Amino acid sequence: PEPPQLLGPATEMPKAVAQPAEATPPEQLPPHAPVPPLAPQAVEPAEMALPPRPSEIVHPDAATESEPAMQTNALESAPEIAVTGQEPPALTVYCLGPFRVFQDNQPVTDWPSNKGLSIFKFLVTHRERPVAKEVLMEHFWPDANPDAARNNLNVAIYGLRRALRRTHPDYSHVLFQNDSYLLNPTMHIWVDVEEFVRRHAQADQCTQTGQLEEAIDEYRAAEAFYQGEFLEEDRYEDWIVPVRQSLQDEYVGMLEQLSNYYLEQHDLETCILMANKMIAVDSCYEEAHRRLMRCYCRQGYQHLALRQYHLCVEALANELDVEPSTETLKLYVQIRQQSPV
């Protein structure tokens, strides 16, 4: 199947994550965070957009009207990187599982506020195009009047810039252009979500061209990047929910592809591993339960196969208040009768 289009227009309430950029080689990733071991090869670094011209930058360091030090001319406050040519910072961002950020291999932990951190997550997720300030105001301060929301946004952005400048005091990480905010495109940014989506898309392409072994390698590489739900700490952020669900659906889909492949290859242990990962995400996923029932039965563990059926029945009753499908019940009867499955 075609990979989902994950980036909505920046002027609308975003519904999902940006399409992946070219990946940063694994050797450039920080040693502090686990790098998935199954990525089969290094890839070329992402092509970085040209830095904005100073005349296009509308005061990237402006915070609030109460910050006189920041009220300089737009030309004077252009990013230092555009003038001196010094090496821009490298950001490594993990959104799948615990949220972690590294700047030049050093963890970023001194975030200014929950709102500032949330805005950073939003900009990272939609980093391929600017995000209108009205979108941020409406999303993060929906009940505030426009003046209060604008002031709150300025304060949050100012604090975010200060946090990111701990190691790069002369660099403008967050730009403001044409009434929109964006991460400075001269930064080298690697995001695990983008790598996950890129690998999945590559696997699907290999599948469509009949390159099965290459597809499995890419599925396994993508699967290794999924260390947990998207921004798992943010359970109640409305904009995160559809992104999380889209990525989770991708993850379960590739697990199903992998488990089916290993079942056909008679690698029952690996098939069991993949099926259990599916159930960990969705306890009511009947296909995963049936796959486990078949694997256990083929291993000679009829009692485990029957137990799996009852676990399936229990999950469906508790979560959905439904009974197993006819297909699941038929498989259960076959196992009870010791028929080949």
N, C-alpha and C positions, 0 to 999 in steps of 0.2 A: 504493500500500500504506500501511497505518497505520504511523506512526512508532513505533519500538520504545519500550517502557516502560523507562526507563533507571535508575530509582531503586529499589533494593531496600530492605526495612525496615532501619532503622538498628541494630536489635538483632541482625541477621544479618551474616555476612560480606558486605559490599556487593559487587555484581556489576557495577555500571555507574554511569553519571553521572546527576546529578539532572536533572529536567526544567528547562528554561530559565525564568528569570524574565524579566519585561519588560526590554527592552534599554535601555541607557543611550545617549543621543544621541551620535553620533560626535564632535561637537564637544567632548564632555567627556572623550574619550579622550586619553591622554598623547601629547605630540608626539614622545617618544623612540622609540616603537614604531610600526611600520607599521600603518596602518589600511587594511583592504581597500577598494580604490577603487570597487568595484562595488555597494556597498550603495545602493539607489536612493533611500532616504528615511530621514529621522530618525524615531525612534519615541519614545514617551513613556518617561520614566524608570521604573525599577522601583518598585513600591509597597513601601515598607519596613514591616516588621512593627513594632508598637509595642514600645518598650523594655520589658524585664522590670521588674516591680515590685521594689524593693529587698528586700522580704521573700521573694521567690522566688529570690534570688541566693545561692548557697552559696559564699561566698568566692571570687570570680572571680580573685583574684590569688594564691591559695595556691600555693606551690611545693612545698617539702619542709619537714619539721619543723625542719630546720637553718636556715631562713630566718626569724628572729624578727621581722624588719620586716614580714613579710607576714602574721603571725598576728594580724590585727585582726578585729573583729566584722564579720559579713557585712553589716550595715547600713552600717557605716563604709566598706566597700570596694566599695560599689555603683558602677557606672560613672559617672564624672564627667559624662558627657553627659546622664544621666538627671536630674542635679541642676541643672546650670547651663544646660542648653539650648544649649550651644555646638554649632557645626556638626560633625557626625561626619566622620571621614576617609572618603575615597573610594579604594577599591582597584580597580585594573584588573589582571586576571590573564590571562595567555596560557599555555595548556596545550598547544595544537596547535603542534608544533615546539619550539623552545627555550623552556624555562620562564622566564617573566619576570613580575615583579610591580612595579607602580607604586602608590605611596601619595601621593595629591594631586600627581600628575604627576612624582613623584620616584622613581627606581628603588630598590627594596629589594634590597640585595645582601649585607648583613651578617647572614646567617642563623646561628643559634647552633650547629647541628649537623646532620648528615644526618638523624637521627631527627626532630629538631624540624621541619625542612623537609618531611620526608615526611608528618608528621602534619598540617602546614598544607595540603599538597596533598590529603590525604584529606578534611579538613574542608571545603575548597573544593569538592571534587567532590561531596560529600554535604551541601551546606550548607543544604538546605531542611528538615532535621530534625536534632535533636541525635544525637550518636553516643555510645553507652554506653561508659563507660571500659573495661569488660571487653572490648569489641570491639577497642579500640585496644591494650590489653595483650596480648590473644591474638594479634593480628596482628603487632605490631611486636616483641614479646618472647615468642614462643611457647614457648621452652624454659626460660624463667625461672620461679622460684617466684612465687606471687602477690605476696608482699611486695616482692621485688626488682623485679618488673614494675611494680608500683604506684609505687615510688620512681623508677624510670627514667622513667615517664610524667610524674610530677610535675616532674622536672628538665627534661625536654624541653619541656613546656608553659611552664615558667617562662622558659626561654631564648627560646622563640618569642615570648612576650609582650614580653620586653625588646627583641627585634629590631624588632617592630612599633611599639614606643613611642618609637623614636628621634625621630620628628617629632610624636608625640602622647603625651607622657609621662603625661597624666592620663586617658587613655582605655583602657578594657578591651576589647581586640580579641577575646579568647577568653574565653567565659563557661563556668562550671561550674554546671549546674542538674540536680537530680534524678539525680545520679550520671552525668551525661552532659556532653559538651563540645559547644560550638557557637560559630560565629563570631557576634559581636554583631550582631543583626539591624538595629540602627540604622545600620550602615555602608552606604554606597552601594557595591555590589559589581557589577562588570561582568566576566563571564567569557566568553572567546571560544567555548568549547565550548557554552555555553548559547545564544549567538547563532547558532552553526552549526546546532544542533538546531532552534531556533525557525524559522530561515529555511527549513530543509528541510521542516519540518512545514507551513509556510505554502505552500511550493511544491506539496507533495502535495495540499493542500486546493484550491489553484487548479486543479490538473490534474483533480481529481475534479469540479469545477464547470465544466469546459470553458474556463477562462481560460488558454489556452495561453501567450500572450505574457507575462502576469503570472507564470505558473509558471516560465518560462525566466528571467525577471529574478530571481526568488527563488532558483532553483537556482544561477545565476551568483553571486549575493551570498553564498550559503552556501559555494559552492566556493572563493570568495576567502578565506574565513576559515580554510580548512584549509591551514595553512602547514607541516604535517608531522605525523608520528604523535603521538598523545596521550602527553605526558610522555616524549618520545623518549629522554631521558637515563636513564630508569629501565627498563632492559631486562629486569630479572629480578624485579620486584615482582609477586607473585602477584595482588594485587587489581587491578593496572593492566591486566593482559593482557586480560580480557574487555571492559573498557571500551574499550581501544584497538581491539580487533577489531570491536566494535559500531560505533564511529565510522568505522573504515576501511570497513566494509561499507556504511554510509550514504554515504560519500564516493564509493566506486566506483559505487554505484547511481545517484547523481545525475550522475556523469560519463557513465554509459551513457545516461541520459535526454537529456543535453545532446548527446552525440555523435550519437545517433539523430535528434534534432531537426535538427542542422546537416547531416546527411547528406540528410535529406528536403528541406531547403532548398537543397541543392546548394552549401552553403558547405563545400567539401571541406577547405580549410586549417584551419578551426576544428574540424571533425570530426577531422582528423588530430591536432590538438593535444590534444583530449579523450581520444582513444584512446591516445595515447602516455602521458598521465597515468595511465590505467588500468593500462597495462603496467608503468609505474614502480612501482606499488603491488603488482601481481601479474603477474609475467612469464609465468604460465601461463594467463592469462585469454584463452581462445580467441576469444571474441566480439570482443574488442578487436583481436586479430590479424586476424581476418576483416574487420573494419571498415577497418583500414588497407589490407589487400589490395584491397578494393573502391575505396577512395579513390584509391590509386596507379594502379590500372587505369583508372579514369575520367579521371584526369589525363593518361593516355597513357604512364605510366611502368610498363610491364609488368615491367621488370627489378626495380624496387623492390617490386612486388607479389609477385614470385616470391621475392625475398630475404626478405620478411617471412614468407612461409610457412616458409622454412628456419629463420628465427629462432624461429618458433613450435615447429617440430619439435625444435630443439635445447633450448629451455627445458623442454618437456614431458619430454624424455628425461632431462635433467640433474636436474630438480627432482622429478619424479613417476615417472619410469621408465615412461611410457606413450606411446602413439602418438597422433597427432591424431585427432579425431573424424571420422566419415564426412562430416559437413557441411563441415569444413575441407578435407578431401581433395577433395571434389567441387568446391569453389570453386577450389582449386589447378588441377584438371584443366581447368575452364572457362577459366581465365586462360591456361594453356598452349595451349589450342586457340583463343585469342583470341575466345572467345564473350562476348557482352555480360554484364556482371555488375552 
